[in-house]
Amino acid sequence: MATPLRDMSGECWAARGVGRFGPLCHGLTRIEKQTFARTAGDCLCGGQTGIASGVNATSETAMTQKTALVTGAARGIGLATTRLFIEQGWRVAMVDRDGDELASVAKGINEASPFVCDVSHPDEVEQMVSDVRASFGRIDAVVNNAGVADFGPIADTDFARWRRVMETNLDGVFLVSQACIPSLKETRGALLNIASISGLRASTLRVAYGTSKAAVIHLTKQQAAELGEYGIRANCVCPGPVRTKLAMAVHSQEIIDAYHDAIPLNRYGSENEIAEVITFLCSEKASYVTGQVVASDGGFDSTGVGLPALRS
Ligand SMILES: NC(=O)c1ccc[n+]([C@@H]2O[C@H](COP(=O)([O-])OP(=O)(O)OC[C@H]3O[C@@H](n4cnc5c(N)ncnc54)[C@H](O)[C@@H]3O)[C@@H](O)[C@H]2O)c1
């Protein structure tokens, strides 16, 4: 008998309707349990692990259908990427630390299962990757997308603030990648790390955020250099501004106007425009592309002298 999973607070994961194996049948009616059992296998809280996607690791589908692990999948760019992978015939392990939001969006997505995990915690990452393997049987692509933005002047950035940004944006990418390498060796799969235009061009207020993203760009190159011999590709996407919760928390109207001025396409990007680049780089179509940094940014990075005064 397996013990029901508990999070750091000691609360039973099953009681919240979401666990490392996806929604669990704890607390459901008999009819709901029967439906769950038909689609997901046995109940974890009854002692055995269950999965939400209805795809069993030992089934034929699981052996052939590609699986992407996407972090920060509960909303924004990660959610758009999840949806696009599924449209393209993949299954997705949706990873996020926001269990409530993750459970609510994952409910409506076939071919995906939610996994609650904080990517900055090594133990949680190890457990999550092992659970994804148990549920899906394989991992073909890892999208390290979970990120936090905290903008502030250098003088106001104390060590705690610096670490809060680094632990998710840099440590998280390192930890999830490391834990997935054995699986990616088996599939000759792909790592895809999300950095930012803030990692390509320095700017004010981004001492922690910009530095974390610049480090992700270099980490990607390190991964490409060392993992190529196993057939593993590693690439990096640097989004320009996209109107997600993360961006809107730090973009004032003044910043939005300034971005429009500085971006040749004169607009923000959409989550889906970023997802298209991510899924392409993870696909066979990019089979000879590794170690690359692609800005999906409306041309922001390409314009050295972008002064509004120089515009007609
Ligand atoms: N939106 C933009 O303008 C923009 C621009 C450049 C780069 N990015 C990068 O794109 C990525 C996605 O950003 P978004 O705009 O979709 O943000 P978002 O805030 O909408 O989504 C981020 C998701 O990551 C999750 N998350 C955060 N920390 C986590 C952790 N430690 N463990 C697990 N999950 C965690 C959040 O719960 C959330 O669901 C980030 O890495 C961000 O830095 C975004």
The ligand as an SDF file (V2000), in Angstrom:
LIG
                    3D

 44 48  0  0  0  0  0  0  0  0999 V2000
    5.7030   37.2250  -20.4980 N   0  0  0  0  0  0  0  0  0  0  0  0
    6.7880   37.8230  -20.9100 C   0  0  0  0  0  0  0  0  0  0  0  0
    6.7590   38.9950  -21.3250 O   0  0  0  0  0  0  0  0  0  0  0  0
    8.1090   37.0850  -20.9180 C   0  0  0  0  0  0  0  0  0  0  0  0
    9.1830   37.6740  -21.5750 C   0  0  0  0  0  0  0  0  0  0  0  0
   10.4050   37.0190  -21.5800 C   0  0  0  0  0  0  0  0  0  0  0  0
   10.5440   35.8040  -20.9360 C   0  0  0  0  0  0  0  0  0  0  0  0
    9.4630   35.2580  -20.3000 N   0  0  0  0  0  0  0  0  0  0  0  0
    9.6940   33.9730  -19.6360 C   0  0  0  0  0  0  0  0  0  0  0  0
    8.7090   33.0300  -20.0660 O   0  0  0  0  0  0  0  0  0  0  0  0
    8.4740   32.0810  -19.0180 C   0  0  0  0  0  0  0  0  0  0  0  0
    6.9880   31.9490  -18.7910 C   0  0  0  0  0  0  0  0  0  0  0  0
    6.5000   33.1980  -18.3580 O   0  0  0  0  0  0  0  0  0  0  0  0
    4.9700   33.6620  -18.4400 P   0  0  0  0  0  0  0  0  0  0  0  0
    5.0050   35.0580  -18.8890 O   0  0  0  0  0  0  0  0  0  0  0  0
    4.1460   32.6570  -19.1470 O   0  0  0  0  0  0  0  0  0  0  0  0
    4.6490   33.6940  -16.8660 O   0  0  0  0  0  0  0  0  0  0  0  0
    3.3760   33.2880  -15.9990 P   0  0  0  0  0  0  0  0  0  0  0  0
    3.5800   33.9570  -14.6870 O   0  0  0  0  0  0  0  0  0  0  0  0
    2.1080   33.5450  -16.7380 O   0  0  0  0  0  0  0  0  0  0  0  0
    3.5610   31.7100  -15.8340 O   0  0  0  0  0  0  0  0  0  0  0  0
    4.6470   31.1900  -15.1220 C   0  0  0  0  0  0  0  0  0  0  0  0
    4.2160   29.8870  -14.4700 C   0  0  0  0  0  0  0  0  0  0  0  0
    5.3710   29.3440  -13.8060 O   0  0  0  0  0  0  0  0  0  0  0  0
    4.9650   28.8550  -12.5380 C   0  0  0  0  0  0  0  0  0  0  0  0
    6.1240   28.8570  -11.6330 N   0  0  0  0  0  0  0  0  0  0  0  0
    6.8260   29.9210  -11.1820 C   0  0  0  0  0  0  0  0  0  0  0  0
    7.7930   29.5260  -10.3690 N   0  0  0  0  0  0  0  0  0  0  0  0
    7.7300   28.1730  -10.2990 C   0  0  0  0  0  0  0  0  0  0  0  0
    8.4760   27.1870   -9.6110 C   0  0  0  0  0  0  0  0  0  0  0  0
    9.4950   27.5030   -8.8060 N   0  0  0  0  0  0  0  0  0  0  0  0
    8.1340   25.8930   -9.7850 N   0  0  0  0  0  0  0  0  0  0  0  0
    7.1060   25.5420  -10.5900 C   0  0  0  0  0  0  0  0  0  0  0  0
    6.3520   26.4390  -11.2510 N   0  0  0  0  0  0  0  0  0  0  0  0
    6.6590   27.7430  -11.1100 C   0  0  0  0  0  0  0  0  0  0  0  0
    3.8550   29.7980  -12.0880 C   0  0  0  0  0  0  0  0  0  0  0  0
    3.0460   29.2300  -11.0910 O   0  0  0  0  0  0  0  0  0  0  0  0
    3.1300   30.0630  -13.4110 C   0  0  0  0  0  0  0  0  0  0  0  0
    2.0900   29.1440  -13.6270 O   0  0  0  0  0  0  0  0  0  0  0  0
    9.2560   32.5770  -17.8060 C   0  0  0  0  0  0  0  0  0  0  0  0
   10.4700   31.8690  -17.7040 O   0  0  0  0  0  0  0  0  0  0  0  0
    9.5190   34.0320  -18.1190 C   0  0  0  0  0  0  0  0  0  0  0  0
   10.6690   34.5410  -17.4750 O   0  0  0  0  0  0  0  0  0  0  0  0
    8.2520   35.8650  -20.2810 C   0  0  0  0  0  0  0  0  0  0  0  0
  1  2  1  0
  2  3  2  0
  2  4  1  0
  4  5  1  0
  4 44  2  0
  5  6  2  0
  6  7  1  0
  7  8  2  0
  8  9  1  0
  8 44  1  0
  9 10  1  0
  9 42  1  0
 10 11  1  0
 11 12  1  0
 11 40  1  0
 12 13  1  0
 13 14  1  0
 14 15  2  0
 14 16  1  0
 14 17  1  0
 17 18  1  0
 18 19  2  0
 18 20  1  0
 18 21  1  0
 21 22  1  0
 22 23  1  0
 23 24  1  0
 23 38  1  0
 24 25  1  0
 25 26  1  0
 25 36  1  0
 26 27  1  0
 26 35  1  0
 27 28  2  0
 28 29  1  0
 29 30  1  0
 29 35  2  0
 30 31  1  0
 30 32  2  0
 32 33  1  0
 33 34  2  0
 34 35  1  0
 36 37  1  0
 36 38  1  0
 38 39  1  0
 40 41  1  0
 40 42  1  0
 42 43  1  0
M  CHG  2   8   1  16  -1
M  END
$$$$
